């Protein structure tokens, strides 16, 4: 009588294809009771999203998958979802998939991998902790059943040691309030007792808007934002490479162009009567780092094209740097693309890419505000 055990199934991990849809949906429905990825979403993630999906299979059966999202223009990846068939859990499949995702992220030149996991998913939490993931924060009411999530991050390039400022995150609540939101984050970093609220966000927008920037809502330029910070007692330096009206080339209507010029000239008149220094010139990488070493928090104008493939001016906060990267807080969370705050905090951007990103329009307009500690404790 032959009592030898059956040979172990040979396992392999490979990229998923559309032919795996049935298996992916089967595993998803078996592994999760809520927050399931629908078949249509799997199809989108496999074919159109800036994402990659790996599957583990043995004996011709797919037993688990892992899906990673990549943030365009950055060196950040997020483990969006992973699941293993219940019958095959605790067989090392989940670990193998996560490690394969880490390797894939490194091959895509990502230096950090982030994720969110249910607070009550103890098995996954233990796995991530064993793999070296660092706990970031708890997120209440994250899932459809109101369960909380825990956020983790792993640095895939262990040799990097970024100098990061403690900049709280604030998500803009309207399409045109990136400037106020970025300014609020910088102010909060320098004045921790400052209360961030939508009321403050809209007040700053009213104070600093240029009225017209494109054919849609008005946005905020550097002069108005600088005045808003100055009025609240912060030290401010403004660096622009163009003495003319900013953003005006994107506006065709002559009346709108005239309004923008008048508004910006009015801002400049106020700045000239204040101690705020306006410097006409661009900051180099070394000079930007020096400003941060001296305690300044940079609020930088970028072109959104390198992040979102759409051409509009956008404000971000520089939170730190290392030998190769700048790190940014982006106040815009593209929820429609499946992004969360996890994707927008301390984004690593190669310095050479940041230099190309930190300009707007055909004329390459540049603008940076350097915020410094308040002169007094006014709010």
N, C-alpha and C positions, 0 to 999 in steps of 0.2 A: 504493500500500500504506500503510495507516494504522499508524504506529509510535508513536503517542502512548501514554504509560503509562496504565494503568487508573487511574481516579480513586480517591483515597484514601477508605476507608470512613469514614463520619461516625460519630464516637464520642460516646456520652453516658453519664453516670453517673446512676443512679437508685436509689431504695430497692428492695430485693429483696422479692419476694412468695412465697407458697407455690407459685405456678406456676413458680418458678425452681428448685425443689428438684432436679430432674434435672440441670440445668446446674451447680448448686453441687456436687453429689456428683461429677459428671464431672470438674470442675476439681480438686476436692480429691484424687481418686484419681490424676489425672495429675501433679499437682504434688508430692505427698508420698509417700514410701515407708512411713513410720511416723507414728504420732500423728495419724492422720486423724480428722476429725470425721465421725461416723456420720450416716446419713440421719435417724435418730430425733433425734439431737442438733441437727442443722440445723433440724428442724421445731420443736423446743422453743425454740431461740434466736430463731427467726423469730416465734413466736407468744406465748411466755410469759415469756421472760427479759427482764431490764432491759437490753436490747441493741438495736443497730441494725445492719443489714447493707446495704451498698451494692454494686451490681454495675455493671461497665462492659460495654457492649455496642456492637456495630457490625455493620451489615448483618443485624440480627436475631439475631446470635450473641453470647451472653454469653462474654466472654473472661477475666474476672477478677472477684474480689470482695474486700471488706474488711469485717470485723466488729468492732464496738467494744462493749465492756461499760461500763455506767455503775454507779457505786457509790452506792446509795441513800443520801440524806442528806448526800452530800459533793459536792465540785466536782472529782472525779477521774474520768477515763475511762481505759480500757485497750484498746489495740489487741489484740484476742484472737487474730485470725487474718487473714491476707490471702494470696491466691494468684492467680497468672496462668497461663493455659494455656501450657505449654512452648513451643508454636509462636509465641506472641505475646509472649514475654518479651523484654526489652531494647527495647521500643517505647514506653516511658514510661507504660505502663498502671499499673504498680505505684505510681509516683510520683503519678500523678493520683488514684488511689484513696486513698492515704495523705493527700494534701492535702485531699481531699474529706472524709475522716474528721475531720481537724483542724477544718475549718470546721463540721462537724456538732457536734463536741464544744463548740466555742465557742458555737454557737446553743443548746446545752443548758446553758449557763453553767458549763462546765468550764474550769478554768484550767491543768490539767496532763493530759498524755497519756503513758501509760507502756506499755511493751511488753517482751516477751522474744523473743529470736531465737537460733537455733542458732549456736554459736561458729563452725561451719564454713560458715555461709551468708554468704560474703563479699560477694556482690552486695547482699543486703539490708542488711548492716551498713554498706556504703559509702553506700547510699541514705539510711539514717537519719542517718548522720553529715553528709551533704550537706544534709539537711533541718533540721539544727540540734539533733538529739537528743544528750543528754548521757549518757555511759556511767555507770552506777551501780555494778554489781558483776557478778561471774561466779557462776553457780549450777551446781555440779557435779551430774552424774547427774540431769539435769532431764527428759530425754526417755526414751521407752520403750526406746530402744537405748543408754541410758546416756550419750548425748552431753550436753555442758554447754550451758547457755544464758547469754546475756549480757543484762542488763537495761539499758534506756535510758529516759530521760524527756525530754520537751520541755515547757517552760513556754509555754503558749499566750497568757498575759497577760504580755508581756515587761516591763511597767512595774512588776510586783510584785517586791519584793526582801525576802523573808522573813528574819527573824532566827531562825535555827534552831540549837538546841542539838545537840551531837553525842551523840545518844541511840542506843545499839545496840538492835537489835530482838530480842525473844524471843517465840516463839509459845507460847501456853498449850497444854498437852498434854491437859488434861481440861476438860470443860464448865464446871466450877465453880472453876477456878483462874485466872480473869482477874485477880483482885486480886493474888495473889502474882507473876504474870507481869508485870503493870504495875509493881509495886514493884521487881522485879528490874531492869527496864529503867532505872528512875530511879536505883537504887543503882549500877548499872554505869556510868552516865553520870558520876556523881560520884566513883566509885572504880574506875577502869579495870581494875585488876588483879583485881577480883572475878570469880570463875569462875561463870558461869551454867550451871545443870544442873537436870535433873529432880529430883534429890535435894533441891536447895535449894528448888525450886518447891513440893514436897510438904511440906518442913519448914516453910516459911512458912505454908502452908495450915493445917497442924496447929496452929501457934502462934496463928493469927489468925481461924480460922473461928468463926462464930456458931452452929455446929451445925445450925440449921435456918434456911432463908430462904424456901423455897417447899415444895411437897410432895416435892421431890426432894432432891438432895445439899445439904449446907451450904455456904454461901459465906462471904465475908470482909467484915467491916465496917471502917470507918475506924479504930476504936480498936484493934482487934487488929493491923491492918497498921501503925499508928503505933508500937505497942509493939515489933513485930518489927524495924522499922527502928531504933528507939532502942536496942534491945539490941545491935545491930550497930554502934553508935557514931555513927549519922547524926543530924544535927539534924533535928527534925521539928516542924511546926506543923499543927494539925488545925482545920479550919473546918467546922462543921456548923450548920445552921439550925434544928435541932430537938433539944431536950434530952431527948426521950424515946427509947425503943428504936427503932432504925432497922429498916426492912423489915418490921416486925411486922404491918402492916395486910394483907400478902399471905398471912399464915398464919392459918388458921381454927382449927386444933386448939389448945385451951386449954393443954394440957400443953406443946406446942411453943412457944407464945408465952411461957409462964413460963420455960422453959429459956433462950430467947433473951434475956429480960430479965435473968436471973441472970448469964448469960455476959457481956453487955455492961456490966452494973454492976460485975462483977469486973474487966473491962478498965479501966473508968473509975477504980476504986480504985487500980489500979497506976499509971495516968497521973497521978492527983492527987499521988502520992508521987514523981513524977519531974519533971524540968524541962520536959517536953513541954507546950507551950502549947495548950490547947483553947479555941477561940474560938467562941462561939455567934453566928453571923451568916454571911451569904453574901458571898463575894468578888465585887466588880464586875469588869468587863472590865479597867478601868484598874488595879485592884489586883492582878489576876492577872498582868498584864504587868509590873507593878513587881516582883512577887516573882521573875519570871524574869530581869529586868534585874539583880537582886541575886544571881543565881546559883542560885536555887531551881528545882527540877524539880517541876511539879504532877502529881499523880496524882488523877484526877477521876472521881467517880461519875456515870454517865450512864444514861439509859433506853435500852435497846437498840432500842426501837421505831423510832426514826428511822433506824437503820441496817439493822435486820433484820426489821422489822415483827413482832417478838415482844416481849412485855412482860416483861423481866427486868432486874434491876440489873446493871450492867456497868462495869468499871474500865478506863480508858484513861490514856495518858500524853500530856501536852501538850508538844510538842517545839519549838514556835516560833509566831510570829505575824507578820503584816504589817498594813497599813492596814485590810484588810477581812476577813482570815481568821485563825483559829487552825489549827494543824497538829497532828495526833494520830498516835501509834502505837496501833493497835488490836491487842491480843494474840490476838484470835480470827480465824482464817482459815477462812472458810466454804468448805471444799473441795467440798462437795456442790453448791454453786452455781457451781463453776468458778473460785473465787477462789484467788489465790496470795499470797505475802508482798508481792508488788508492789502489791497492792490495799490493803494494810493499813499501809504505812509513810508517815509524814508526810501523812496525809489532810488535804486542805484543807477546812475547815468554815467557812462564813460565820459571823461573830461573832454575828449575831442568831439564827442557827440553833443555834449552840453554847449560847447562853444558855437556849434552850428545851430543848435536849437534856440539859443538865447538871442534871437533877433526876429524881427517881424517885417513882412512885406517885401516888395521888390527892392526897396531902397535899403533894406537891412537895418531898420531902426532898432536901437538898443536902449533899454531903460532898466536901471537897478536902483532900488532904495536900500540904504543901509540904516536899519533901526538900531538905536542905542538906548540904554537904560533911561527911564524917565528922569527929567530934571526935578520933578516933584511927584508926590503921590496923588496926582489928580487923575480922575477917570473921565 
